[in-house]
Amino acid sequence: MLIGEQLKERRLEKGLTIDDIQIATKIQARHIQAIERNDFSLIPGNFYVRAFIREYAQAVGLDPHALMDEHRSELPETLSTDTRDFTTLKRSRTRTTVKDKSPFQMLLPTIFVLLLLFLIGFIIYEFVLTTDEAEPTSPVEDNPSSVGDPVTIPPENNDTDQTGETDPDADDTIDESVSDDEEDAAQPEGTEPVLELKEFENNASIYHYVTPDDSITMRVDTTNQNWLQIEDDSGQSLYEQMLTTGNSPVEIDLTDVDFTYLRFGEPGVITIEINGKPLEFSEEMNMSTVQEVWIYFNDAYEPDQE
């Protein structure tokens, strides 16, 4: 018995119509009928043949993996059916042009840190010098004729009033201005999240996401329908089914993983965001072809250096 006949027989056993399967799976009726006839030429793409059969099998209570293994010879081959070695793929596709950087470009981070330390030291030096100059002095004339005469200290600046007392407001102004400068200089520059496309080749994209946030959440949405597969860095499946306007958006917590892998069709109607930051697809991407995407987080992305 062919796979389409087995699915049809199971549907009839459960008393379901083609319309019932269409409502449950969002697969068009003509595609369901084509599957039952084992006529896969009417389905747009070998990838969707397998995706539709999985959905159909789940809708009638069959194990899709066991069913597809049993009828492997009847199914068309997809672009890639093997289990991917993520580590090997990362090393082969994440090479960048580090070797093309000039020595000056490689020293820029060190120069920046040295300049920042020099600026902080200079501001601290100015603060100490200003504080020393602001301290009042009490000179006494070394004159024998003035012995026994009352000694008076003339006012040296506006910080001293007629009674000889120092105006506390003036010192506060100096201290506040210096403290503000020192605080601004010591304040580290903020780090904004960066989501960058590192490489695109043969319908496969590699991204690097750098963020200071403690948590990472991916949100996937569609305006039509897409077969969507998501895995973590260990190959564990996080999502594998048809994504439609009825069950989207999907949010996946990726806080504790080094990278994630996505495979989906119809990229023209799908949007992917990491902590609210959207993935920008390559201009070379074919919007009617199945795509594969790897997203590496923070230090997990380590491009090879030759």
Phi and psi in degrees as GROMACS dihedral restraints (atoms count N, CA, C in turn):
[ dihedral_restraints ]
;  ai    aj    ak    al  type     phi  dphi    fc
    3     4     5     6     1   -72.8    20    10
    4     5     6     7     1   163.9    20    10
    6     7     8     9     1   -63.5    20    10
    7     8     9    10     1   -38.4    20    10
    9    10    11    12     1   -65.6    20    10
   10    11    12    13     1   -39.5    20    10
   12    13    14    15     1   -67.1    20    10
   13    14    15    16     1   -36.9    20    10
   15    16    17    18     1   -66.2    20    10
   16    17    18    19     1   -40.0    20    10
   18    19    20    21     1   -65.8    20    10
   19    20    21    22     1   -42.5    20    10
   21    22    23    24     1   -63.9    20    10
   22    23    24    25     1   -44.1    20    10
   24    25    26    27     1   -60.5    20    10
   25    26    27    28     1   -41.6    20    10
   27    28    29    30     1   -64.7    20    10
   28    29    30    31     1   -38.6    20    10
   30    31    32    33     1   -62.6    20    10
   31    32    33    34     1   -44.7    20    10
   33    34    35    36     1   -66.6    20    10
   34    35    36    37     1   -36.3    20    10
   36    37    38    39     1   -60.4    20    10
   37    38    39    40     1   -35.9    20    10
   39    40    41    42     1   -85.8    20    10
   40    41    42    43     1    -2.0    20    10
   42    43    44    45     1    71.7    20    10
   43    44    45    46     1    29.8    20    10
   45    46    47    48     1  -100.7    20    10
   46    47    48    49     1   147.0    20    10
   48    49    50    51     1   -97.6    20    10
   49    50    51    52     1   170.5    20    10
   51    52    53    54     1   -63.3    20    10
   52    53    54    55     1   -35.2    20    10
   54    55    56    57     1   -63.7    20    10
   55    56    57    58     1   -36.8    20    10
   57    58    59    60     1   -62.3    20    10
   58    59    60    61     1   -42.0    20    10
   60    61    62    63     1   -66.9    20    10
   61    62    63    64     1   -38.6    20    10
   63    64    65    66     1   -62.8    20    10
   64    65    66    67     1   -41.8    20    10
   66    67    68    69     1   -67.1    20    10
   67    68    69    70     1   -38.8    20    10
   69    70    71    72     1   -73.7    20    10
   70    71    72    73     1   -33.4    20    10
   72    73    74    75     1  -110.0    20    10
   73    74    75    76     1   -11.7    20    10
   75    76    77    78     1    67.0    20    10
   76    77    78    79     1    14.7    20    10
   78    79    80    81     1   -89.2    20    10
   79    80    81    82     1   135.5    20    10
   81    82    83    84     1   -63.1    20    10
   82    83    84    85     1   148.8    20    10
   84    85    86    87     1   -61.2    20    10
   85    86    87    88     1   -36.6    20    10
   87    88    89    90     1   -66.6    20    10
   88    89    90    91     1   -31.6    20    10
   90    91    92    93     1   -72.7    20    10
   91    92    93    94     1   -35.9    20    10
   93    94    95    96     1   -64.2    20    10
   94    95    96    97     1   -43.7    20    10
   96    97    98    99     1   -64.2    20    10
   97    98    99   100     1   -37.4    20    10
   99   100   101   102     1   -65.1    20    10
  100   101   102   103     1   -38.4    20    10
  102   103   104   105     1   -64.1    20    10
  103   104   105   106     1   -43.4    20    10
  105   106   107   108     1   -65.8    20    10
  106   107   108   109     1   -26.4    20    10
  108   109   110   111     1   -88.8    20    10
  109   110   111   112     1    -1.9    20    10
  111   112   113   114     1    59.7    20    10
  112   113   114   115     1    30.1    20    10
  114   115   116   117     1  -104.6    20    10
  115   116   117   118     1    88.7    20    10
  117   118   119   120     1   -84.7    20    10
  118   119   120   121     1    -1.4    20    10
  120   121   122   123     1   -69.8    20    10
  121   122   123   124     1   -20.4    20    10
  123   124   125   126     1   -83.9    20    10
  124   125   126   127     1    -8.5    20    10
  126   127   128   129     1   -95.8    20    10
  127   128   129   130     1   129.8    20    10
  129   130   131   132     1   -75.3    20    10
  130   131   132   133     1    85.4    20    10
  132   133   134   135     1   109.4    20    10
  133   134   135   136     1   139.1    20    10
  135   136   137   138     1   -64.3    20    10
  136   137   138   139     1   -31.8    20    10
  138   139   140   141     1   -61.5    20    10
  139   140   141   142     1   -42.2    20    10
  141   142   143   144     1   -72.6    20    10
  142   143   144   145     1   -25.6    20    10
  144   145   146   147     1   -59.2    20    10
  145   146   147   148     1   -50.3    20    10
  147   148   149   150     1   -66.7    20    10
  148   149   150   151     1   -39.7    20    10
  150   151   152   153     1   -64.3    20    10
  151   152   153   154     1   -42.7    20    10
  153   154   155   156     1   -67.1    20    10
  154   155   156   157     1   -38.5    20    10
  156   157   158   159     1   -65.3    20    10
  157   158   159   160     1   -38.9    20    10
  159   160   161   162     1   -59.8    20    10
  160   161   162   163     1   -47.0    20    10
  162   163   164   165     1   -63.0    20    10
  163   164   165   166     1   -43.6    20    10
  165   166   167   168     1   -60.5    20    10
  166   167   168   169     1   -46.8    20    10
  168   169   170   171     1   -61.2    20    10
  169   170   171   172     1   -42.4    20    10
  171   172   173   174     1   -64.5    20    10
  172   173   174   175     1   -36.6    20    10
  174   175   176   177     1   -67.0    20    10
  175   176   177   178     1   -29.2    20    10
  177   178   179   180     1  -103.2    20    10
  178   179   180   181     1     8.7    20    10
  180   181   182   183     1    83.8    20    10
  181   182   183   184     1    24.2    20    10
  183   184   185   186     1  -102.0    20    10
  184   185   186   187     1   153.5    20    10
  186   187   188   189     1   -77.4    20    10
  187   188   189   190     1   111.3    20    10
  189   190   191   192     1   -63.2    20    10
  190   191   192   193     1   -36.3    20    10
  192   193   194   195     1   -69.5    20    10
  193   194   195   196     1   -44.4    20    10
  195   196   197   198     1   -65.3    20    10
  196   197   198   199     1   -40.7    20    10
  198   199   200   201     1   -61.6    20    10
  199   200   201   202     1   -45.2    20    10
  201   202   203   204     1   -72.6    20    10
  202   203   204   205     1   -31.9    20    10
  204   205   206   207     1   -66.1    20    10
  205   206   207   208     1   -38.8    20    10
  207   208   209   210     1   -66.4    20    10
  208   209   210   211     1   -35.0    20    10
  210   211   212   213     1  -111.6    20    10
  211   212   213   214     1    33.2    20    10
  213   214   215   216     1   -56.6    20    10
  214   215   216   217     1   -39.1    20    10
  216   217   218   219     1   -68.8    20    10
  217   218   219   220     1   -20.4    20    10
  219   220   221   222     1   -85.5    20    10
  220   221   222   223     1   -18.8    20    10
  222   223   224   225     1   -89.8    20    10
  223   224   225   226     1   143.8    20    10
  225   226   227   228     1   -71.4    20    10
  226   227   228   229     1   150.4    20    10
  228   229   230   231     1   -77.0    20    10
  229   230   231   232     1   142.5    20    10
  231   232   233   234     1   -95.4    20    10
  232   233   234   235     1  -179.5    20    10
  234   235   236   237     1   -61.7    20    10
  235   236   237   238     1   -35.3    20    10
  237   238   239   240     1  -153.0    20    10
  238   239   240   241     1   119.7    20    10
  240   241   242   243     1  -117.0    20    10
  241   242   243   244     1     0.3    20    10
  243   244   245   246     1   -87.8    20    10
  244   245   246   247     1   160.5    20    10
  246   247   248   249     1   -77.8    20    10
  247   248   249   250     1   123.6    20    10
  249   250   251   252     1   -81.9    20    10
  250   251   252   253     1   139.8    20    10
  252   253   254   255     1   -87.5    20    10
  253   254   255   256     1   100.9    20    10
  255   256   257   258     1   -62.5    20    10
  256   257   258   259     1   -37.6    20    10
  258   259   260   261     1   -65.2    20    10
  259   260   261   262     1   -44.5    20    10
  261   262   263   264     1   -65.3    20    10
  262   263   264   265     1   -41.0    20    10
  264   265   266   267     1   -64.6    20    10
  265   266   267   268     1   -37.5    20    10
  267   268   269   270     1   -63.1    20    10
  268   269   270   271     1   -42.2    20    10
  270   271   272   273     1   -68.7    20    10
  271   272   273   274     1   -30.5    20    10
  273   274   275   276     1   -84.4    20    10
  274   275   276   277     1   -18.7    20    10
  276   277   278   279     1  -120.5    20    10
  277   278   279   280     1    -1.4    20    10
  279   280   281   282     1  -110.9    20    10
  280   281   282   283     1    23.4    20    10
  282   283   284   285     1   -76.3    20    10
  283   284   285   286     1   131.7    20    10
  285   286   287   288     1  -116.1    20    10
  286   287   288   289     1  -174.0    20    10
  288   289   290   291     1  -100.0    20    10
  289   290   291   292     1    43.1    20    10
  291   292   293   294     1   -61.5    20    10
  292   293   294   295     1   -37.1    20    10
  294   295   296   297     1   -66.9    20    10
  295   296   297   298     1   -18.2    20    10
  297   298   299   300     1   -85.6    20    10
  298   299   300   301     1    -5.9    20    10
  300   301   302   303     1   -73.1    20    10
  301   302   303   304     1   143.0    20    10
  303   304   305   306     1   -76.6    20    10
  304   305   306   307     1   158.6    20    10
  306   307   308   309     1   -56.7    20    10
  307   308   309   310     1   -35.6    20    10
  309   310   311   312     1   -64.3    20    10
  310   311   312   313     1   -41.5    20    10
  312   313   314   315     1   -63.4    20    10
  313   314   315   316     1   -36.5    20    10
  315   316   317   318     1   -71.4    20    10
  316   317   318   319     1   -25.1    20    10
  318   319   320   321     1   -89.2    20    10
  319   320   321   322     1    -7.7    20    10
  321   322   323   324     1   -55.7    20    10
  322   323   324   325     1   -44.9    20    10
  324   325   326   327     1   -60.4    20    10
  325   326   327   328     1   -39.4    20    10
  327   328   329   330     1   -65.3    20    10
  328   329   330   331     1   -42.4    20    10
  330   331   332   333     1   -62.6    20    10
  331   332   333   334     1   -40.6    20    10
  333   334   335   336     1   -62.7    20    10
  334   335   336   337     1   -43.8    20    10
  336   337   338   339     1   -63.7    20    10
  337   338   339   340     1   -41.9    20    10
  339   340   341   342     1   -63.6    20    10
  340   341   342   343     1   -41.8    20    10
  342   343   344   345     1   -63.1    20    10
  343   344   345   346     1   -40.0    20    10
  345   346   347   348     1   -64.8    20    10
  346   347   348   349     1   -41.9    20    10
  348   349   350   351     1   -65.0    20    10
  349   350   351   352     1   -38.9    20    10
  351   352   353   354     1   -64.2    20    10
  352   353   354   355     1   -41.2    20    10
  354   355   356   357     1   -64.4    20    10
  355   356   357   358     1   -41.8    20    10
  357   358   359   360     1   -64.3    20    10
  358   359   360   361     1   -43.3    20    10
  360   361   362   363     1   -63.0    20    10
  361   362   363   364     1   -39.1    20    10
  363   364   365   366     1   -64.7    20    10
  364   365   366   367     1   -41.4    20    10
  366   367   368   369     1   -67.1    20    10
  367   368   369   370     1   -39.6    20    10
  369   370   371   372     1   -63.6    20    10
  370   371   372   373     1   -39.7    20    10
  372   373   374   375     1   -62.9    20    10
  373   374   375   376     1   -44.1    20    10
  375   376   377   378     1   -63.4    20    10
  376   377   378   379     1   -36.1    20    10
  378   379   380   381     1   -64.4    20    10
  379   380   381   382     1   -46.0    20    10
  381   382   383   384     1   -63.8    20    10
  382   383   384   385     1   -43.7    20    10
  384   385   386   387     1   -63.5    20    10
  385   386   387   388     1   -41.1    20    10
  387   388   389   390     1   -66.9    20    10
  388   389   390   391     1   -38.0    20    10
  390   391   392   393     1   -65.4    20    10
  391   392   393   394     1   -40.9    20    10
  393   394   395   396     1   -64.6    20    10
  394   395   396   397     1   -40.1    20    10
  396   397   398   399     1   -70.8    20    10
  397   398   399   400     1   -24.9    20    10
  399   400   401   402     1   -80.2    20    10
  400   401   402   403     1   -14.0    20    10
  402   403   404   405     1   -71.8    20    10
  403   404   405   406     1   129.6    20    10
  405   406   407   408     1   -72.5    20    10
  406   407   408   409     1   145.4    20    10
  408   409   410   411     1  -112.4    20    10
  409   410   411   412     1   157.0    20    10
  411   412   413   414     1  -127.9    20    10
  412   413   414   415     1    76.8    20    10
  414   415   416   417     1   -70.7    20    10
  415   416   417   418     1   141.5    20    10
  417   418   419   420     1  -119.7    20    10
  418   419   420   421     1   124.1    20    10
  420   421   422   423     1   -64.0    20    10
  421   422   423   424     1   129.1    20    10
  423   424   425   426     1   -88.8    20    10
  424   425   426   427     1    77.3    20    10
  426   427   428   429     1  -131.4    20    10
  427   428   429   430     1   119.9    20    10
  429   430   431   432     1   -60.4    20    10
  430   431   432   433     1   -30.0    20    10
  432   433   434   435     1   -72.7    20    10
  433   434   435   436     1   -14.4    20    10
  435   436   437   438     1   -93.9    20    10
  436   437   438   439     1     2.6    20    10
  438   439   440   441     1   -64.5    20    10
  439   440   441   442     1   132.0    20    10
  441   442   443   444     1    90.6    20    10
  442   443   444   445     1   -18.1    20    10
  444   445   446   447     1   -80.8    20    10
  445   446   447   448     1   149.1    20    10
  447   448   449   450     1   -66.3    20    10
  448   449   450   451     1   139.5    20    10
  450   451   452   453     1   -95.9    20    10
  451   452   453   454     1   130.5    20    10
  453   454   455   456     1  -119.9    20    10
  454   455   456   457     1   145.3    20    10
  456   457   458   459     1  -108.9    20    10
  457   458   459   460     1   112.4    20    10
  459   460   461   462     1   -67.8    20    10
  460   461   462   463     1   147.2    20    10
  462   463   464   465     1   -66.1    20    10
  463   464   465   466     1   131.4    20    10
  465   466   467   468     1   -95.9    20    10
  466   467   468   469     1   -24.0    20    10
  468   469   470   471     1  -154.5    20    10
  469   470   471   472     1  -175.8    20    10
  471   472   473   474     1   -75.2    20    10
  472   473   474   475     1    -5.4    20    10
  474   475   476   477     1   -77.0    20    10
  475   476   477   478     1   -10.2    20    10
  477   478   479   480     1  -115.6    20    10
  478   479   480   481     1   129.9    20    10
  480   481   482   483     1   -91.1    20    10
  481   482   483   484     1  -175.8    20    10
  483   484   485   486     1   -65.3    20    10
  484   485   486   487     1   -21.5    20    10
  486   487   488   489     1   -86.1    20    10
  487   488   489   490     1    -1.0    20    10
  489   490   491   492     1    85.6    20    10
  490   491   492   493     1     4.0    20    10
  492   493   494   495     1   -95.3    20    10
  493   494   495   496     1   144.1    20    10
  495   496   497   498     1   -80.2    20    10
  496   497   498   499     1   136.2    20    10
  498   499   500   501     1   -73.9    20    10
  499   500   501   502     1   114.5    20    10
  501   502   503   504     1   -66.3    20    10
  502   503   504   505     1   -23.9    20    10
  504   505   506   507     1   -67.0    20    10
  505   506   507   508     1   -34.0    20    10
  507   508   509   510     1   -65.5    20    10
  508   509   510   511     1   -44.6    20    10
  510   511   512   513     1   -63.7    20    10
  511   512   513   514     1   -38.0    20    10
  513   514   515   516     1   -62.9    20    10
  514   515   516   517     1   -36.6    20    10
  516   517   518   519     1   -64.1    20    10
  517   518   519   520     1   -42.7    20    10
  519   520   521   522     1   -65.1    20    10
  520   521   522   523     1   -46.4    20    10
  522   523   524   525     1   -63.0    20    10
  523   524   525   526     1   -39.9    20    10
  525   526   527   528     1   -66.9    20    10
  526   527   528   529     1   -41.5    20    10
  528   529   530   531     1   -65.9    20    10
  529   530   531   532     1   -41.3    20    10
  531   532   533   534     1   -68.7    20    10
  532   533   534   535     1   -40.1    20    10
  534   535   536   537     1   -64.0    20    10
  535   536   537   538     1   -38.8    20    10
  537   538   539   540     1   -63.1    20    10
  538   539   540   541     1   -42.5    20    10
  540   541   542   543     1   -63.6    20    10
  541   542   543   544     1   -43.7    20    10
  543   544   545   546     1   -64.5    20    10
  544   545   546   547     1   -40.0    20    10
  546   547   548   549     1   -66.1    20    10
  547   548   549   550     1   -40.0    20    10
  549   550   551   552     1   -64.9    20    10
  550   551   552   553     1   -38.0    20    10
  552   553   554   555     1   -71.5    20    10
  553   554   555   556     1   -34.9    20    10
  555   556   557   558     1   -84.3    20    10
  556   557   558   559     1   -11.6    20    10
  558   559   560   561     1   -72.0    20    10
  559   560   561   562     1   120.0    20    10
  561   562   563   564     1   -70.0    20    10
  562   563   564   565     1   149.6    20    10
  564   565   566   567     1   -68.1    20    10
  565   566   567   568     1   141.5    20    10
  567   568   569   570     1   -69.6    20    10
  568   569   570   571     1   148.1    20    10
  570   571   572   573     1  -107.0    20    10
  571   572   573   574     1   117.6    20    10
  573   574   575   576     1   -92.0    20    10
  574   575   576   577     1   142.4    20    10
  576   577   578   579     1   -60.2    20    10
  577   578   579   580     1   141.1    20    10
  579   580   581   582     1  -127.8    20    10
  580   581   582   583     1   126.3    20    10
  582   583   584   585     1  -120.2    20    10
  583   584   585   586     1   110.1    20    10
  585   586   587   588     1  -125.2    20    10
  586   587   588   589     1   134.6    20    10
  588   589   590   591     1   -78.7    20    10
  589   590   591   592     1   115.6    20    10
  591   592   593   594     1   -88.7    20    10
  592   593   594   595     1   -36.2    20    10
  594   595   596   597     1  -159.2    20    10
  595   596   597   598     1   143.6    20    10
  597   598   599   600     1  -135.0    20    10
  598   599   600   601     1   126.3    20    10
  600   601   602   603     1  -160.1    20    10
  601   602   603   604     1   129.3    20    10
  603   604   605   606     1    52.4    20    10
  604   605   606   607     1    51.7    20    10
  606   607   608   609     1    62.6    20    10
  607   608   609   610     1    23.6    20    10
  609   610   611   612     1  -125.7    20    10
  610   611   612   613     1   131.5    20    10
  612   613   614   615     1  -119.9    20    10
  613   614   615   616     1   143.1    20    10
  615   616   617   618     1  -124.0    20    10
  616   617   618   619     1   125.8    20    10
  618   619   620   621     1  -118.6    20    10
  619   620   621   622     1   155.3    20    10
  621   622   623   624     1  -127.3    20    10
  622   623   624   625     1   123.1    20    10
  624   625   626   627     1  -114.4    20    10
  625   626   627   628     1   120.6    20    10
  627   628   629   630     1  -115.1    20    10
  628   629   630   631     1   127.4    20    10
  630   631   632   633     1  -151.0    20    10
  631   632   633   634     1   146.4    20    10
  633   634   635   636     1   -85.3    20    10
  634   635   636   637     1    -4.7    20    10
  636   637   638   639     1   -66.7    20    10
  637   638   639   640     1   149.5    20    10
  639   640   641   642     1   -79.9    20    10
  640   641   642   643     1   -21.1    20    10
  642   643   644   645     1  -125.1    20    10
  643   644   645   646     1   150.7    20    10
  645   646   647   648     1  -130.6    20    10
  646   647   648   649     1   124.8    20    10
  648   649   650   651     1  -126.9    20    10
  649   650   651   652     1   133.1    20    10
  651   652   653   654     1  -105.6    20    10
  652   653   654   655     1   135.2    20    10
  654   655   656   657     1  -121.9    20    10
  655   656   657   658     1   127.3    20    10
  657   658   659   660     1  -121.4    20    10
  658   659   660   661     1   129.9    20    10
  660   661   662   663     1  -134.9    20    10
  661   662   663   664     1   158.7    20    10
  663   664   665   666     1  -144.1    20    10
  664   665   666   667     1   154.1    20    10
  666   667   668   669     1  -105.4    20    10
  667   668   669   670     1     3.5    20    10
  669   670   671   672     1  -143.8    20    10
  670   671   672   673     1  -104.4    20    10
  672   673   674   675     1  -155.5    20    10
  673   674   675   676     1   143.9    20    10
  675   676   677   678     1  -144.5    20    10
  676   677   678   679     1   136.7    20    10
  678   679   680   681     1   -75.9    20    10
  679   680   681   682     1   123.2    20    10
  681   682   683   684     1  -124.6    20    10
  682   683   684   685     1   130.4    20    10
  684   685   686   687     1  -126.7    20    10
  685   686   687   688     1   127.7    20    10
  687   688   689   690     1  -129.0    20    10
  688   689   690   691     1   132.5    20    10
  690   691   692   693     1  -131.9    20    10
  691   692   693   694     1   155.9    20    10
  693   694   695   696     1   -92.7    20    10
  694   695   696   697     1  -172.3    20    10
  696   697   698   699     1   -70.4    20    10
  697   698   699   700     1   -12.1    20    10
  699   700   701   702     1   -99.0    20    10
  700   701   702   703     1     3.3    20    10
  702   703   704   705     1    85.8    20    10
  703   704   705   706     1     4.3    20    10
  705   706   707   708     1   -71.8    20    10
  706   707   708   709     1   131.4    20    10
  708   709   710   711     1   -73.6    20    10
  709   710   711   712     1   126.5    20    10
  711   712   713   714     1  -103.2    20    10
  712   713   714   715     1   -22.7    20    10
  714   715   716   717     1  -165.2    20    10
  715   716   717   718     1   132.9    20    10
  717   718   719   720     1  -156.0    20    10
  718   719   720   721     1    92.5    20    10
  720   721   722   723     1  -173.3    20    10
  721   722   723   724     1   179.3    20    10
  723   724   725   726     1   -76.0    20    10
  724   725   726   727     1   124.7    20    10
  726   727   728   729     1   -95.7    20    10
  727   728   729   730     1   122.1    20    10
  729   730   731   732     1  -125.9    20    10
  730   731   732   733     1   176.3    20    10
  732   733   734   735     1   -66.8    20    10
  733   734   735   736     1   -19.7    20    10
  735   736   737   738     1   -79.8    20    10
  736   737   738   739     1   -31.4    20    10
  738   739   740   741     1  -114.3    20    10
  739   740   741   742     1    14.7    20    10
  741   742   743   744     1  -108.5    20    10
  742   743   744   745     1   159.1    20    10
  744   745   746   747     1   -80.1    20    10
  745   746   747   748     1   161.1    20    10
  747   748   749   750     1  -110.1    20    10
  748   749   750   751     1   132.7    20    10
  750   751   752   753     1  -117.4    20    10
  751   752   753   754     1   127.7    20    10
  753   754   755   756     1  -121.0    20    10
  754   755   756   757     1   130.6    20    10
  756   757   758   759     1   -83.2    20    10
  757   758   759   760     1   119.5    20    10
  759   760   761   762     1  -118.4    20    10
  760   761   762   763     1    25.9    20    10
  762   763   764   765     1   -61.6    20    10
  763   764   765   766     1   -39.9    20    10
  765   766   767   768     1  -101.7    20    10
  766   767   768   769     1    18.6    20    10
  768   769   770   771     1  -115.1    20    10
  769   770   771   772     1   154.1    20    10
  771   772   773   774     1   -83.1    20    10
  772   773   774   775     1   -34.0    20    10
  774   775   776   777     1  -158.6    20    10
  775   776   777   778     1   165.5    20    10
  777   778   779   780     1  -132.5    20    10
  778   779   780   781     1   154.0    20    10
  780   781   782   783     1  -121.8    20    10
  781   782   783   784     1   132.3    20    10
  783   784   785   786     1  -125.7    20    10
  784   785   786   787     1   145.1    20    10
  786   787   788   789     1  -137.1    20    10
  787   788   789   790     1   127.3    20    10
  789   790   791   792     1  -155.7    20    10
  790   791   792   793     1   157.6    20    10
  792   793   794   795     1  -105.7    20    10
  793   794   795   796     1   171.3    20    10
  795   796   797   798     1    50.0    20    10
  796   797   798   799     1    60.5    20    10
  798   799   800   801     1   -64.3    20    10
  799   800   801   802     1   -15.8    20    10
  801   802   803   804     1   -69.8    20    10
  802   803   804   805     1   -16.3    20    10
  804   805   806   807     1  -118.6    20    10
  805   806   807   808     1    15.9    20    10
  807   808   809   810     1  -118.9    20    10
  808   809   810   811     1   144.1    20    10
  810   811   812   813     1  -126.3    20    10
  811   812   813   814     1   139.9    20    10
  813   814   815   816     1  -127.6    20    10
  814   815   816   817     1   128.9    20    10
  816   817   818   819     1  -127.6    20    10
  817   818   819   820     1   142.0    20    10
  819   820   821   822     1  -115.4    20    10
  820   821   822   823     1   114.1    20    10
  822   823   824   825     1    49.9    20    10
  823   824   825   826     1    41.9    20    10
  825   826   827   828     1    82.9    20    10
  826   827   828   829     1    -3.2    20    10
  828   829   830   831     1   -98.6    20    10
  829   830   831   832     1   119.7    20    10
  831   832   833   834     1   -77.5    20    10
  832   833   834   835     1   146.4    20    10
  834   835   836   837     1   -75.4    20    10
  835   836   837   838     1   130.0    20    10
  837   838   839   840     1   -99.4    20    10
  838   839   840   841     1   113.7    20    10
  840   841   842   843     1   -69.6    20    10
  841   842   843   844     1   153.4    20    10
  843   844   845   846     1   -65.1    20    10
  844   845   846   847     1   145.0    20    10
  846   847   848   849     1   -66.4    20    10
  847   848   849   850     1   -19.1    20    10
  849   850   851   852     1   -85.3    20    10
  850   851   852   853     1    -4.1    20    10
  852   853   854   855     1   -67.9    20    10
  853   854   855   856     1   134.6    20    10
  855   856   857   858     1   -84.8    20    10
  856   857   858   859     1   113.3    20    10
  858   859   860   861     1   -73.9    20    10
  859   860   861   862     1     0.6    20    10
  861   862   863   864     1  -115.6    20    10
  862   863   864   865     1    11.8    20    10
  864   865   866   867     1  -117.2    20    10
  865   866   867   868     1   145.8    20    10
  867   868   869   870     1   -61.1    20    10
  868   869   870   871     1   134.6    20    10
  870   871   872   873     1  -117.0    20    10
  871   872   873   874     1   152.4    20    10
  873   874   875   876     1  -122.7    20    10
  874   875   876   877     1   137.5    20    10
  876   877   878   879     1  -134.9    20    10
  877   878   879   880     1   132.0    20    10
  879   880   881   882     1  -114.6    20    10
  880   881   882   883     1   132.6    20    10
  882   883   884   885     1  -123.1    20    10
  883   884   885   886     1   116.3    20    10
  885   886   887   888     1  -100.4    20    10
  886   887   888   889     1   142.4    20    10
  888   889   890   891     1  -110.8    20    10
  889   890   891   892     1   128.0    20    10
  891   892   893   894     1    50.4    20    10
  892   893   894   895     1  -123.7    20    10
  894   895   896   897     1   -75.3    20    10
  895   896   897   898     1    -5.1    20    10
  897   898   899   900     1   -68.4    20    10
  898   899   900   901     1   -21.7    20    10
  900   901   902   903     1   -87.2    20    10
  901   902   903   904     1   113.4    20    10
  903   904   905   906     1  -130.4    20    10
  904   905   906   907     1    90.3    20    10
  906   907   908   909     1   -63.8    20    10
  907   908   909   910     1   142.5    20    10
  909   910   911   912     1   -69.5    20    10
  910   911   912   913     1   146.3    20    10
  912   913   914   915     1  -118.6    20    10
  913   914   915   916     1   127.3    20    10
